[in-house]
Amino acid sequence: MTGRFPGREGFSLLEVMVAVAVLAVALVALLQAQGRSLRISSDIQLKSQAVLLARERMTQ
């Protein structure tokens, strides 16, 4: 006895719950990476502006 009904195909509730949990963990990791990349991008933009202003001051 496999615990499944004969002739019924598909996923068990446990399999679906495990799949949802795996997808949730992956989604959280992707969202964290997205947030980090936005912060890094903002930092790079600010540093680029600072370099441009410093170069402008040096040429005066």
C-alpha distances in whole Angstrom, upper triangle without the diagonal:
4,6,8,9,9,13,14,15,17,17,15,18,18,18,21,23,23,24,27,28,28,31,32,33,35,37,38,39,41,43,44,45,47,49,50,51,53,55,56,57,59,60,61,63,65,66,67,69,71,72,73,75,76,78,79,81,82,84,86
4,5,8,9,12,12,12,13,13,12,15,14,15,18,19,19,21,23,24,25,27,29,30,31,33,35,36,37,39,40,41,43,45,46,47,49,51,52,53,55,57,58,59,61,62,63,66,67,68,70,72,73,74,76,78,78,80,82
4,7,9,12,11,12,13,12,10,12,13,14,16,17,18,20,22,23,24,26,28,29,30,32,33,35,36,38,39,41,42,44,45,47,48,50,51,53,54,56,57,59,61,62,63,65,66,67,69,71,72,73,75,77,78,80,82
4,6,9,7,9,10,10,9,11,13,13,15,17,18,19,21,23,24,25,27,28,30,31,33,34,36,37,39,40,41,43,45,46,48,50,51,52,54,55,56,58,60,61,62,64,66,67,68,70,72,73,74,76,77,79,81
4,6,6,8,10,12,11,14,15,16,17,19,21,22,23,25,26,28,29,31,32,33,35,37,38,39,42,43,44,46,47,48,50,52,53,54,56,58,59,60,62,64,64,66,68,69,70,73,74,75,77,79,80,81,83
4,6,8,11,14,14,17,18,18,20,22,23,24,26,28,29,30,32,34,34,36,38,39,40,42,44,45,46,48,50,50,52,54,55,56,58,60,61,62,64,65,66,68,70,71,72,74,76,77,78,80,81,83,85
4,6,10,13,14,17,19,18,19,22,23,23,25,28,28,29,31,33,34,35,37,39,39,41,43,44,45,47,49,49,51,53,54,55,57,59,60,61,63,64,65,67,69,70,71,73,75,75,77,79,80,81,84
4,7,10,11,14,16,15,16,19,20,20,22,24,25,26,28,30,30,31,34,35,36,37,40,41,41,44,46,46,47,50,51,51,54,56,56,57,60,61,62,64,66,67,68,70,71,72,74,76,77,78,80
4,7,9,13,15,13,14,17,18,17,19,22,22,23,25,27,27,28,31,32,33,35,37,38,38,41,42,43,44,47,48,48,51,53,53,54,57,58,59,61,63,63,64,67,68,69,71,73,74,75,77
4,7,10,12,10,10,14,15,14,16,18,19,19,22,24,24,25,27,29,29,31,33,34,35,37,39,39,41,43,44,45,47,49,50,51,53,55,55,57,59,60,61,63,65,66,67,69,70,72,74
4,7,8,6,7,10,11,10,12,15,15,16,18,20,21,22,24,26,26,28,30,31,32,34,36,37,38,41,42,42,44,46,47,48,51,52,53,55,57,58,59,61,62,63,65,67,68,69,72
4,5,5,6,9,10,11,13,14,16,17,18,20,21,23,25,26,27,29,31,32,33,35,37,38,39,41,42,43,45,47,48,50,52,53,54,56,58,59,60,62,63,64,66,68,69,71,73
4,5,5,6,9,10,11,12,14,15,16,18,20,21,22,25,26,27,29,30,31,33,35,36,37,39,41,42,43,45,46,48,50,51,52,54,56,57,58,60,61,63,64,66,67,69,71
4,5,5,6,9,10,10,12,14,15,17,18,20,21,23,24,26,27,29,30,32,33,35,36,38,39,41,42,44,45,47,48,50,51,53,54,56,57,59,60,62,63,65,66,68,70
4,5,5,6,9,10,11,12,14,16,17,18,20,21,23,24,26,27,29,30,32,33,35,37,38,39,41,43,44,45,47,48,49,51,53,54,56,57,59,60,62,63,64,66,68
4,5,5,6,9,10,11,12,14,15,16,18,20,21,22,24,26,27,29,30,31,33,35,36,37,39,41,42,43,45,47,48,49,51,52,54,56,57,58,60,62,63,64,66
4,5,5,6,9,10,10,12,14,15,16,19,20,21,23,24,26,27,29,30,32,33,35,36,38,39,41,42,44,45,46,48,50,51,53,54,56,57,59,60,61,63,65
4,5,5,6,9,10,11,12,14,15,17,18,20,21,23,24,26,27,29,31,32,33,35,37,38,39,41,43,44,45,47,48,50,51,53,54,56,57,59,60,62,64
4,5,5,6,9,10,11,12,14,16,17,18,20,21,22,24,26,27,29,31,32,33,35,36,37,39,41,42,43,45,47,48,49,51,53,54,55,57,58,60,62
4,5,5,6,9,10,10,12,14,15,16,18,20,21,22,24,26,27,29,30,31,33,35,36,37,39,41,42,43,45,46,48,50,51,52,54,56,57,59,60
4,5,5,6,9,10,11,12,14,15,17,19,20,21,23,24,26,27,29,30,32,33,35,36,38,39,41,43,44,45,47,49,50,51,53,54,56,57,59
4,5,5,6,9,10,11,12,14,16,17,19,20,21,23,25,26,27,29,31,32,33,35,37,38,39,41,42,44,45,47,48,49,51,53,54,56,58
4,5,5,6,9,10,10,12,14,15,16,18,20,21,23,25,26,27,29,30,31,33,35,36,37,39,41,42,43,45,46,48,49,51,52,54,56
4,5,5,6,9,10,11,12,14,15,17,18,20,21,23,24,26,27,29,30,32,33,35,36,38,39,41,42,44,45,47,48,50,51,53,55
4,5,5,6,9,10,11,12,14,16,17,19,20,21,23,24,26,27,29,31,32,33,35,37,38,39,41,43,44,45,47,48,50,51,53
4,5,5,6,9,10,11,12,14,15,17,19,20,21,22,25,26,27,29,31,32,33,35,36,37,39,41,42,43,45,47,48,49,52
4,5,5,6,9,10,10,12,14,15,17,19,20,21,23,24,26,27,29,30,31,33,35,36,37,39,41,42,44,45,47,48,50
4,5,5,6,9,10,11,12,14,15,17,18,20,21,23,24,26,27,29,30,32,33,35,36,38,39,41,42,44,45,47,49
4,5,5,6,9,10,11,12,14,16,17,18,20,21,23,24,26,27,29,31,32,33,35,36,37,39,41,42,43,45,47
4,5,5,6,9,10,11,12,14,15,16,18,20,21,22,25,26,27,29,30,31,33,35,36,37,39,41,42,43,45
4,5,5,6,9,10,11,13,14,15,17,19,20,21,23,25,26,27,29,30,32,33,35,36,38,39,41,42,44
4,5,5,6,9,10,11,12,14,16,17,18,20,21,23,24,26,27,29,31,32,33,35,36,38,39,41,43
4,5,5,6,9,10,11,12,14,15,16,18,20,21,22,24,26,27,29,30,31,33,35,36,37,39,41
4,5,5,6,9,10,10,12,14,15,17,19,20,21,23,25,26,27,29,30,32,33,35,36,38,40
4,5,5,6,9,10,11,13,14,15,17,19,20,21,23,25,26,27,29,31,32,33,35,37,38
4,5,5,6,9,10,11,12,14,16,17,18,20,21,23,24,26,27,29,30,32,33,35,37
4,5,5,6,9,10,10,12,14,15,16,18,20,21,22,24,26,27,29,30,31,33,35
4,5,5,6,9,10,11,12,14,15,17,19,20,21,23,24,26,27,29,30,32,34
4,5,5,6,9,10,11,12,14,16,17,18,20,21,23,24,26,27,29,31,32
4,5,5,6,9,10,11,12,14,15,16,18,20,21,22,24,26,27,29,31
4,5,5,6,9,10,11,12,14,15,17,19,20,21,23,24,26,27,29
4,5,5,6,9,10,11,12,14,16,17,18,20,21,23,24,26,28
4,5,5,6,9,10,11,12,14,15,16,18,20,21,22,25,26
4,5,5,6,9,10,10,12,14,15,16,18,20,21,23,25
4,5,5,6,9,10,11,12,14,15,17,19,20,21,23
4,5,5,6,9,10,11,12,14,15,17,18,20,22
4,5,5,6,9,10,10,12,14,15,16,18,20
4,5,5,6,9,10,11,12,14,15,17,19
4,5,5,6,9,10,11,12,14,16,17
4,5,5,6,9,10,11,12,14,16
4,5,5,6,9,10,10,12,15
4,5,5,6,9,10,11,13
4,5,5,6,9,10,11
4,5,5,6,9,10
4,5,5,6,9
4,5,5,7
4,5,5
4,6
4
